[in-house]
Amino acid sequence: MDELIVQGEISDRIFTIRNIQVMIDRDLAELYQVSTKVLNQAVKRNIKRFPSDFMFQLSEKEKSELVTNCDRFNTLKHSTVTPYVFTEEGIYMLATVLKSDVATDVNIAIIRTFKKLREFSKHYNALAKKIMEVERKSDKQYKELTKALEDLIYEAKIVESKTIGFIKPEKE
């Protein structure tokens, strides 16, 4: 149960920015039980380990969108600093620069959470495909049913238009 709570807490801190799943530096610092400043200093001392596909800094627009969508980032609203975000690979690399037992345990939990999210995504995509397939079949069946009903209505109108009984011949 404890692991589920940890994974839930971590997954709530994963955002999709620039179509990449990332975690914000202050969230990681909180999980690692260090200050954001200490985390970023460790990264800057080892900057070669963090290329742009492992870590990047948010733009002002991205920062304001983050503040708008998440109340817990209100302190960033008037800050001149834009936060750094770390991709999954960047988070793995953090384990090499933060060498505490807490950092190791948290990194393992984060890696497991990203893995679970990928697994969920695979199942979700498979389910979405199945739903689309059912919808396509349903659409086809609906169209066939609609056509059959229209044909029945048309045939009923033809039957109604036929006159039953004696018809008086017209005079010539």
C-alpha positions as a Python dict, from the first residue, in 0.01 Angstrom:
ca = {
    (1, 'M'): (0, 0, 0),
    (2, 'D'): (284, 236, 86),
    (3, 'E'): (431, 190, -263),
    (4, 'L'): (94, 276, -419),
    (5, 'I'): (75, 597, -219),
    (6, 'V'): (427, 690, -327),
    (7, 'Q'): (349, 613, -692),
    (8, 'G'): (27, 815, -672),
    (9, 'E'): (214, 1107, -518),
    (10, 'I'): (479, 1088, -789),
    (11, 'S'): (237, 1047, -1080),
    (12, 'D'): (54, 1362, -965),
    (13, 'R'): (380, 1549, -1014),
    (14, 'I'): (443, 1435, -1372),
    (15, 'F'): (341, 1690, -1633),
    (16, 'T'): (337, 1683, -2011),
    (17, 'I'): (522, 1988, -2142),
    (18, 'R'): (630, 2017, -2505),
    (19, 'N'): (475, 1672, -2554),
    (20, 'I'): (727, 1522, -2309),
    (21, 'Q'): (656, 1383, -1965),
    (22, 'V'): (861, 1581, -1715),
    (23, 'M'): (893, 1665, -1349),
    (24, 'I'): (954, 2015, -1212),
    (25, 'D'): (1277, 2084, -1021),
    (26, 'R'): (1097, 2196, -703),
    (27, 'D'): (886, 1877, -694),
    (28, 'L'): (1195, 1662, -736),
    (29, 'A'): (1377, 1858, -467),
    (30, 'E'): (1086, 1804, -229),
    (31, 'L'): (1082, 1431, -301),
    (32, 'Y'): (1461, 1408, -259),
    (33, 'Q'): (1431, 1612, 63),
    (34, 'V'): (1671, 1883, -51),
    (35, 'S'): (1612, 2245, -144),
    (36, 'T'): (1552, 2338, -506),
    (37, 'K'): (1869, 2545, -493),
    (38, 'V'): (2079, 2246, -382),
    (39, 'L'): (1928, 2027, -655),
    (40, 'N'): (1995, 2286, -928),
    (41, 'Q'): (2349, 2350, -800),
    (42, 'A'): (2425, 1977, -819),
    (43, 'V'): (2293, 1975, -1175),
    (44, 'K'): (2497, 2283, -1275),
    (45, 'R'): (2814, 2127, -1131),
    (46, 'N'): (2747, 1825, -1355),
    (47, 'I'): (2588, 2003, -1651),
    (48, 'K'): (2751, 1770, -1908),
    (49, 'R'): (2527, 1493, -1775),
    (50, 'F'): (2212, 1692, -1857),
    (51, 'P'): (2176, 1761, -2230),
    (52, 'S'): (1864, 1941, -2353),
    (53, 'D'): (1671, 1617, -2398),
    (54, 'F'): (1728, 1534, -2028),
    (55, 'M'): (1653, 1876, -1882),
    (56, 'F'): (1532, 2215, -2003),
    (57, 'Q'): (1415, 2543, -1859),
    (58, 'L'): (1053, 2647, -1898),
    (59, 'S'): (968, 2956, -2098),
    (60, 'E'): (775, 3238, -1930),
    (61, 'K'): (460, 3130, -2111),
    (62, 'E'): (501, 2769, -1994),
    (63, 'K'): (567, 2890, -1640),
    (64, 'S'): (253, 3104, -1633),
    (65, 'E'): (48, 2815, -1775),
    (66, 'L'): (184, 2590, -1500),
    (67, 'V'): (94, 2848, -1234),
    (68, 'T'): (-256, 2886, -1383),
    (69, 'N'): (-321, 2511, -1386),
    (70, 'C'): (-165, 2419, -1050),
    (71, 'D'): (-236, 2615, -734),
    (72, 'R'): (70, 2476, -559),
    (73, 'F'): (293, 2673, -797),
    (74, 'N'): (147, 3013, -700),
    (75, 'T'): (480, 3115, -548),
    (76, 'L'): (626, 3104, -901),
    (77, 'K'): (374, 3363, -1020),
    (78, 'H'): (588, 3665, -935),
    (79, 'S'): (923, 3488, -941),
    (80, 'T'): (1182, 3600, -1194),
    (81, 'V'): (1322, 3246, -1208),
    (82, 'T'): (1173, 2994, -1447),
    (83, 'P'): (1194, 2637, -1324),
    (84, 'Y'): (1391, 2355, -1479),
    (85, 'V'): (1213, 2038, -1577),
    (86, 'F'): (1362, 1692, -1606),
    (87, 'T'): (1264, 1419, -1847),
    (88, 'E'): (1266, 1057, -1738),
    (89, 'E'): (1628, 1025, -1853),
    (90, 'G'): (1722, 1342, -1664),
    (91, 'I'): (1568, 1201, -1349),
    (92, 'Y'): (1777, 885, -1391),
    (93, 'M'): (2083, 1107, -1423),
    (94, 'L'): (1988, 1292, -1103),
    (95, 'A'): (2053, 968, -916),
    (96, 'T'): (2418, 994, -1016),
    (97, 'V'): (2460, 1349, -885),
    (98, 'L'): (2248, 1325, -569),
    (99, 'K'): (2410, 1052, -366),
    (100, 'S'): (2191, 1007, -62),
    (101, 'D'): (1986, 707, 44),
    (102, 'V'): (1670, 916, 9),
    (103, 'A'): (1765, 1011, -348),
    (104, 'T'): (1825, 645, -435),
    (105, 'D'): (1492, 532, -287),
    (106, 'V'): (1300, 816, -450),
    (107, 'N'): (1465, 752, -786),
    (108, 'I'): (1363, 387, -774),
    (109, 'A'): (1004, 491, -696),
    (110, 'I'): (1006, 746, -981),
    (111, 'I'): (1143, 492, -1229),
    (112, 'R'): (871, 245, -1127),
    (113, 'T'): (606, 516, -1165),
    (114, 'F'): (719, 607, -1516),
    (115, 'K'): (717, 235, -1600),
    (116, 'K'): (360, 197, -1469),
    (117, 'L'): (250, 503, -1668),
    (118, 'R'): (396, 351, -1986),
    (119, 'E'): (218, 22, -1918),
    (120, 'F'): (-109, 204, -1853),
    (121, 'S'): (-61, 401, -2172),
    (122, 'K'): (-16, 80, -2373),
    (123, 'H'): (-335, -69, -2227),
    (124, 'Y'): (-521, 257, -2278),
    (125, 'N'): (-417, 271, -2644),
    (126, 'A'): (-521, -90, -2700),
    (127, 'L'): (-856, -20, -2536),
    (128, 'A'): (-904, 294, -2746),
    (129, 'K'): (-841, 90, -3064),
    (130, 'K'): (-1099, -169, -2957),
    (131, 'I'): (-1355, 101, -2882),
    (132, 'M'): (-1296, 258, -3224),
    (133, 'E'): (-1340, -83, -3387),
    (134, 'V'): (-1671, -138, -3202),
    (135, 'E'): (-1785, 211, -3303),
    (136, 'R'): (-1704, 136, -3668),
    (137, 'K'): (-1900, -188, -3654),
    (138, 'S'): (-2186, -12, -3478),
    (139, 'D'): (-2187, 263, -3741),
    (140, 'K'): (-2205, 2, -4016),
    (141, 'Q'): (-2487, -182, -3841),
    (142, 'Y'): (-2668, 148, -3777),
    (143, 'K'): (-2644, 242, -4144),
    (144, 'E'): (-2772, -101, -4248),
    (145, 'L'): (-3062, -77, -4002),
    (146, 'T'): (-3146, 275, -4118),
    (147, 'K'): (-3148, 162, -4481),
    (148, 'A'): (-3371, -136, -4398),
    (149, 'L'): (-3616, 92, -4215),
    (150, 'E'): (-3618, 339, -4503),
    (151, 'D'): (-3689, 53, -4747),
    (152, 'L'): (-3977, -68, -4527),
    (153, 'I'): (-4123, 283, -4507),
    (154, 'Y'): (-4094, 321, -4885),
    (155, 'E'): (-4266, -16, -4943),
    (156, 'A'): (-4541, 78, -4697),
    (157, 'K'): (-4607, 400, -4890),
    (158, 'I'): (-4633, 205, -5215),
    (159, 'V'): (-4886, -34, -5058),
    (160, 'E'): (-5087, 260, -4918),
    (161, 'S'): (-5101, 430, -5257),
    (162, 'K'): (-5262, 127, -5422),
    (163, 'T'): (-5638, 167, -5439),
    (164, 'I'): (-5842, -120, -5315),
    (165, 'G'): (-6181, -189, -5469),
    (166, 'F'): (-6361, -108, -5796),
    (167, 'I'): (-6217, 162, -6017),
    (168, 'K'): (-6456, 337, -6249),
    (169, 'P'): (-6320, 344, -6602),
    (170, 'E'): (-6271, 683, -6754),
    (171, 'K'): (-6490, 785, -7046),
    (172, 'E'): (-6327, 828, -7375),
}
